[in-house]
Amino acid sequence: MKKGCCLGLLWIVMLLSGCAMRTADEMYALPKRSQEYAQLQTAIDSAMYGLTYSAPRSGDNQQTVQMADLDGDGQDEYLVFAKGATEKPLQILIFKTNPDGTVSTMETIGSNGLAFEQVEYVNFDEKPGLELVIGQQVSDQVLRSVAVYSFSSGDAELLLLNSYSKFLTYDLDQNGLSELMVIRPGEAETGRGLAVLYSVQNGQIYRSVETEMSVDPSQIRRITPGYLQGGTPAVYVASAAEENTIVTDVFALQDGKFSNITFTSEVNTSIRTLRNYYVYACDIDDDGILELPSLITMKSVSGWTEEDQKFLLRWFSLDDNGWEVDKLFTYHNYAGGWYLELDGNWASRVSVEPKENGYIFYLWDESYQRVEILFRLYVLTGSNRDKEAVENGRFALYRAEGIAYAAQLGEGAAKYQITEDTLINSFKLIREDWQTAEN
């Protein structure tokens, strides 16, 4: 999909060579390591007269200078993102290396707008080279436009221009070419966004019918490409909804028709926050399929207030028809940054209560009249934590800097085949999303 490259190594070389005392514009300059880079530096310096660097604000490609093979000749071009006080202030300067080693301007793309929002490089059609997808903010009223350019003929050819709130490129039909999914506001009366898919078919741009979202695009929190149960590509769009909930719309191609499969089934993808932590779709079991979460309310053992209510997470995937497939049950402790995988045969009867320096995991019988202790989980932070983790029948689950997690089997453990090994294997750390710093 995305094949754009950055010049991160070059920036490191600059820093090591003493850029700390230079101006901001000088720090963006390419290092003069070779004749080719000297040629490129000269070309950029000349073209940048009256301009300042303006890196894209989001997405995977946020470098001021990027590289991609746009025309398909096997050699990368250099793209510089800049802004000036001209009629078309946003400028993309594209440079190529000639056979004789000189560097020249291949193309300059100018457009109206305030800033570059997102840049991607994809195979959108069957022609040589990568297409350039540019999203940019047009005004301070949140208006945005997305454009797709092809360079297979040697010059920039505008294939598509549209307004958007969010966009994503992804190969939904698995034909080796990316489609462009655009999300934008719908009718004000409905308060729901609209999604539409653009693709190339037989050399022509094809536009799908519009399909609705659950909420307005302004509420979108995360967009994740993934797969349905069975391997069909899909796009999962998680949005904030009423009463501190997250609702996920799942878009896919079914028999060539672009649709929101959560609108065509009985599935409920709405989930409340857990102690102010949003719970998003993820591949919780690492099988390559995205799972969605739902909450299971625990029954208290000792009695608790509504504010202290605890929940289990039931994770399920969706098949092509929108039917749910149970995958995994977990107890997530977002504040602590860890979770436990639980056996689906009895997970729904688990109750977890905090005790002293940890938690007790209970299991109700099938009539919910009697409980027994499955195990205790300890969170140890003292100076003797490593020693305490293996005392009095305890065993270590995980050790990290400044903290140790340990467990102790209860009287009900053997009956449900819970051993030290099964607990150690089921204890996991919650992975932080590197793009959003969310769990």
C-alpha positions in Angstrom: 0.0 0.0 0.0 2.0 3.0 1.3 5.4 3.0 -0.3 6.6 6.6 0.4 10.0 6.8 2.0 11.5 9.5 4.2 15.0 10.9 4.5 15.1 10.3 8.3 18.7 9.1 8.1 19.7 12.3 6.4 18.3 14.4 9.2 20.3 12.3 11.7 23.5 13.0 9.7 22.7 16.7 9.8 22.2 16.7 13.6 25.5 14.9 14.1 27.3 17.4 11.9 26.4 20.3 14.1 23.0 21.7 13.1 22.1 22.8 16.6 23.3 26.4 15.8 21.5 26.7 12.5 18.2 28.3 11.6 15.0 26.2 11.3 15.1 26.3 7.4 18.8 25.4 7.4 18.1 22.4 9.7 15.7 21.1 7.0 18.4 21.3 4.3 19.8 18.1 2.9 23.3 17.1 3.9 26.0 17.7 1.3 27.4 14.2 1.3 27.8 13.5 -2.4 27.6 15.1 -5.8 24.0 13.9 -6.2 23.0 15.5 -2.9 24.9 18.6 -3.7 22.9 18.9 -6.9 19.7 18.2 -5.0 20.6 20.8 -2.4 21.2 23.4 -5.0 18.0 22.7 -6.9 16.0 22.8 -3.6 17.7 26.0 -2.5 16.8 27.7 -5.8 13.2 26.5 -5.9 12.6 27.3 -2.2 13.2 31.1 -2.7 10.3 32.9 -1.0 8.9 29.6 0.5 9.1 27.9 3.8 8.9 24.2 4.6 5.5 22.9 5.5 5.4 19.3 6.5 2.1 17.2 6.5 0.4 17.2 9.9 -0.8 13.6 10.1 -0.5 10.2 8.7 2.6 8.0 8.1 4.4 10.5 5.9 5.1 13.7 7.9 8.6 14.5 6.7 9.3 17.8 4.9 11.3 16.0 2.2 10.0 12.6 1.0 11.0 10.0 -1.7 8.8 7.9 -3.9 9.0 6.5 -7.5 6.2 8.5 -9.0 6.8 7.8 -12.7 7.7 4.1 -12.4 11.2 4.3 -13.8 12.7 2.5 -10.9 14.3 5.6 -9.4 12.8 7.7 -6.6 11.8 11.3 -7.0 12.2 13.8 -4.2 9.2 15.7 -2.9 9.5 18.9 -0.9 6.4 20.3 0.9 6.4 24.0 1.2 4.2 27.1 1.6 4.5 30.6 0.3 2.7 33.9 0.0 1.5 33.2 -3.5 -1.9 32.8 -5.2 -1.6 29.1 -4.6 0.3 29.0 -1.3 0.7 25.3 -0.8 3.5 24.0 -3.0 4.8 20.5 -3.7 8.2 20.7 -5.4 9.2 17.4 -7.1 12.8 16.8 -8.2 14.3 14.0 -10.3 17.8 12.9 -10.9 18.8 12.9 -14.6 20.9 10.2 -16.3 23.9 12.6 -16.2 23.6 12.9 -12.4 22.2 16.4 -12.5 19.0 17.2 -10.5 16.1 19.2 -12.0 12.6 20.1 -11.2 10.2 17.5 -12.5 6.9 19.2 -11.4 5.5 21.8 -9.1 2.0 21.3 -7.8 0.4 24.4 -6.4 -2.9 24.6 -4.6 -5.0 26.8 -2.4 -5.1 26.0 1.3 -3.7 26.5 4.7 -1.7 23.3 5.3 -0.9 19.8 4.1 -2.9 17.4 6.3 -1.9 13.9 5.0 0.1 12.4 2.1 0.1 8.9 0.8 1.8 7.0 -2.0 -0.3 4.1 -3.5 -0.9 2.0 -6.5 -4.3 3.4 -7.6 -4.3 2.4 -11.2 -2.5 -0.2 -13.3 -0.1 2.4 -14.8 3.6 2.5 -13.8 4.6 4.4 -10.7 2.9 5.4 -7.5 0.0 7.8 -7.3 0.3 10.8 -5.0 -2.7 11.3 -2.6 -2.8 14.7 -0.9 -5.2 15.8 1.8 -5.0 19.5 2.7 -6.9 21.9 4.9 -8.5 24.5 2.7 -9.8 26.9 5.3 -10.0 27.4 9.0 -13.7 26.3 8.9 -12.4 22.7 8.8 -12.9 22.3 5.0 -10.5 19.8 3.5 -9.8 18.5 0.0 -8.2 15.3 -1.2 -6.5 15.0 -4.6 -5.0 12.0 -6.4 -2.2 12.6 -9.0 -0.7 10.2 -11.5 2.8 10.7 -13.0 2.9 7.8 -15.4 3.0 10.1 -18.4 5.8 12.1 -16.9 3.6 15.1 -15.9 1.2 15.4 -13.0 -2.3 14.3 -14.0 -5.1 15.0 -11.6 -7.2 11.9 -11.4 -9.6 12.9 -8.6 -10.4 15.9 -6.4 -13.0 15.8 -3.6 -13.9 17.2 -0.2 -13.5 15.1 2.9 -13.5 14.9 6.7 -11.3 11.8 6.8 -9.9 9.6 4.1 -8.1 6.2 3.8 -6.4 4.3 1.1 -6.8 0.5 1.2 -7.0 -2.5 -1.1 -10.6 -3.6 -0.2 -11.1 -5.9 -3.2 -7.6 -7.5 -3.0 -6.8 -6.8 -6.6 -3.4 -5.3 -5.8 -4.6 -1.7 -6.3 -5.7 0.7 -3.6 -9.1 2.3 -3.3 -9.7 5.7 -1.8 -12.3 5.7 0.9 -13.7 9.2 1.6 -15.8 10.2 4.7 -17.7 13.5 4.8 -20.7 15.0 6.5 -24.1 13.9 5.5 -27.5 15.6 5.8 -27.8 17.8 8.9 -31.1 16.3 9.7 -29.7 12.8 10.2 -26.5 13.8 12.0 -24.7 10.9 10.2 -21.7 10.9 8.0 -21.4 9.4 4.6 -18.7 7.1 3.2 -17.9 6.6 -0.5 -15.3 4.5 -2.2 -13.3 5.5 -5.3 -11.5 3.0 -7.5 -10.1 2.5 -10.9 -11.9 0.0 -13.1 -11.0 -0.6 -16.8 -9.0 2.6 -16.8 -11.9 4.7 -15.5 -12.5 6.2 -12.0 -15.5 4.4 -10.4 -17.5 5.9 -7.5 -19.5 3.7 -5.3 -22.9 4.5 -3.8 -22.8 6.4 -0.6 -23.3 4.5 2.6 -24.2 6.0 6.0 -22.2 6.0 9.2 -23.7 5.9 12.7 -22.6 9.4 13.7 -21.2 12.6 12.3 -17.5 12.4 11.0 -16.5 15.1 13.6 -16.9 12.3 16.2 -14.4 9.9 14.6 -11.7 8.8 17.0 -9.9 6.1 15.0 -9.8 4.5 11.6 -8.3 1.0 11.3 -7.9 -1.1 8.2 -8.1 -4.8 8.9 -9.9 -8.1 8.0 -13.2 -9.8 8.8 -13.5 -13.4 9.9 -12.6 -15.3 6.7 -10.1 -12.8 5.5 -12.2 -10.1 3.7 -10.6 -6.7 4.0 -12.6 -4.1 5.9 -12.2 -0.6 7.4 -13.2 -0.1 11.1 -14.3 3.4 11.9 -14.6 4.1 15.7 -16.5 7.2 16.7 -17.6 8.8 20.0 -21.3 8.5 20.6 -23.7 9.5 23.4 -23.2 8.6 27.0 -19.5 8.1 26.8 -19.6 5.3 24.3 -17.7 4.3 21.2 -19.6 2.9 18.2 -17.7 1.2 15.4 -18.8 1.2 11.7 -17.4 -1.6 9.6 -17.1 -1.0 5.8 -16.4 -3.7 3.3 -17.0 -4.7 -0.3 -19.6 -7.4 -0.6 -20.2 -8.9 -4.0 -18.6 -5.7 -5.4 -20.9 -3.4 -3.4 -19.5 -1.0 -0.8 -21.5 -1.1 2.4 -21.5 -0.7 6.1 -22.0 -4.2 7.3 -23.0 -3.1 10.8 -26.1 -1.4 9.2 -27.2 -4.7 7.5 -27.1 -7.0 10.6 -28.2 -7.3 14.2 -24.7 -6.6 15.5 -24.3 -4.0 18.2 -20.8 -2.4 18.1 -21.5 0.3 20.7 -19.4 0.0 23.9 -19.2 2.2 27.0 -15.9 3.6 28.2 -14.1 1.7 30.9 -13.0 4.2 33.6 -12.7 6.9 30.9 -10.6 4.6 28.7 -11.9 4.1 25.1 -11.9 0.4 24.0 -11.2 0.1 20.3 -11.3 -2.8 17.8 -7.9 -4.6 17.8 -6.4 -8.0 16.9 -6.5 -9.1 20.5 -5.5 -12.7 19.7 -3.0 -12.0 17.0 -4.8 -14.1 14.4 -4.7 -11.4 11.7 -8.5 -10.6 12.2 -9.7 -7.5 14.0 -11.9 -8.1 17.0 -14.6 -5.8 18.5 -15.2 -5.5 22.2 -18.5 -5.8 24.2 -19.0 -5.4 27.9 -20.1 -8.2 30.3 -21.3 -6.8 33.7 -19.8 -8.6 36.7 -21.8 -9.6 39.7 -20.3 -8.3 42.9 -19.1 -10.7 45.6 -19.0 -8.2 48.5 -21.2 -5.5 47.1 -20.1 -2.4 45.3 -21.4 1.0 44.2 -22.3 1.8 40.6 -19.1 3.8 40.3 -17.1 0.7 41.3 -18.9 -1.6 38.8 -16.5 -4.0 37.1 -16.7 -5.4 33.6 -15.3 -8.2 31.5 -14.5 -7.7 27.8 -15.9 -10.2 25.3 -14.1 -9.9 22.0 -15.8 -11.0 18.8 -15.1 -10.8 15.1 -17.6 -10.2 12.2 -18.0 -12.4 9.2 -18.9 -11.1 5.7 -22.6 -11.1 6.6 -22.1 -9.2 9.9 -22.6 -12.2 12.2 -20.6 -12.2 15.4 -18.0 -14.9 16.1 -16.8 -15.1 19.7 -13.0 -15.0 20.0 -11.8 -14.2 23.5 -12.7 -13.0 27.0 -10.5 -10.7 29.0 -10.3 -8.7 32.2 -8.6 -5.4 31.2 -7.1 -3.1 33.9 -6.4 0.0 31.8 -5.1 2.0 34.7 -2.5 -0.6 35.5 -1.7 -1.3 31.8 -2.3 -5.1 31.9 -5.0 -7.6 31.1 -5.7 -11.4 31.6 -7.1 -13.8 29.0 -9.9 -15.9 30.5 -11.4 -19.2 29.5 -14.6 -18.6 27.5 -16.3 -21.6 29.1 -16.6 -19.8 32.4 -15.4 -16.3 31.9 -18.9 -14.7 32.1 -19.2 -15.9 35.7 -15.9 -14.2 36.9 -15.9 -11.4 39.4 -12.9 -9.3 40.2 -12.5 -7.3 43.4 -9.5 -5.2 44.6 -7.9 -6.5 47.8 -4.9 -5.0 49.6 -2.0 -4.9 47.0 -3.8 -6.7 44.2 -7.0 -8.3 43.0 -9.0 -11.5 43.8 -10.6 -13.4 40.9 -13.7 -15.2 42.0 -15.9 -17.6 40.0 -19.7 -17.9 40.6 -21.4 -21.2 40.2 -23.9 -21.5 37.4 -26.8 -20.5 39.7 -24.9 -17.5 40.9 -25.4 -18.5 44.5 -21.9 -19.4 45.6 -18.4 -18.2 44.8 -14.9 -19.7 45.1 -11.5 -18.1 44.7 -9.8 -18.9 41.4 -6.6 -17.0 42.1 -5.2 -13.8 43.5 -3.2 -11.3 41.5 -0.6 -9.1 43.2 0.8 -5.8 42.1 4.1 -5.3 44.0 6.1 -2.1 44.0 8.2 -2.2 47.1 12.0 -2.6 47.3 11.5 -6.4 48.1 9.0 -6.9 45.3 11.0 -9.6 43.5 11.3 -11.6 46.7 7.7 -11.1 47.7 6.6 -12.3 44.2 7.7 -15.9 45.0 6.9 -16.1 48.7 3.9 -17.8 50.5 2.8 -19.8 47.4 3.0 -16.9 45.0 4.7 -17.0 41.6 5.8 -14.2 39.3 3.7 -13.3 36.3 5.8 -10.5 34.9 8.6 -8.2 36.1 9.3 -4.7 34.9 11.2 -1.7 36.2 9.8 -0.7 39.5 7.0 -3.2 39.5 6.4 -7.0 39.7 3.2 -8.9 39.1 2.6 -12.1 40.9 -0.3 -14.6 41.4 -1.4 -17.3 43.9 -3.8 -20.1 43.0 -7.0 -20.4 44.9 -9.1 -23.4 45.9 -11.1 -23.3 42.6 -8.1 -23.2 40.3 -7.6 -27.0 39.9 -11.2 -27.6 39.1 -11.0 -25.3 36.1 -7.5 -26.4 34.9 -5.9 -23.1 36.0 -2.1 -23.6 36.6 0.9 -21.4 37.1 1.7 -21.8 33.4 -1.8 -21.0 32.2 -1.8 -17.8 34.3 1.6 -16.7 33.2 0.7 -17.2 29.5 -2.6 -15.4 29.9 -1.1 -12.3 31.6 -0.5 -9.5 28.9 0.5 -5.9 28.9 -1.8 -3.5 27.1 -0.1 -2.2 24.0 0.0 1.6 23.6 -1.1 2.9 20.2 2.1 4.7 18.9 0.1 7.1 16.7 -2.4 8.3 19.3 -0.7 7.3 22.6 -4.0 5.7 23.5 -4.4 2.2 24.9 
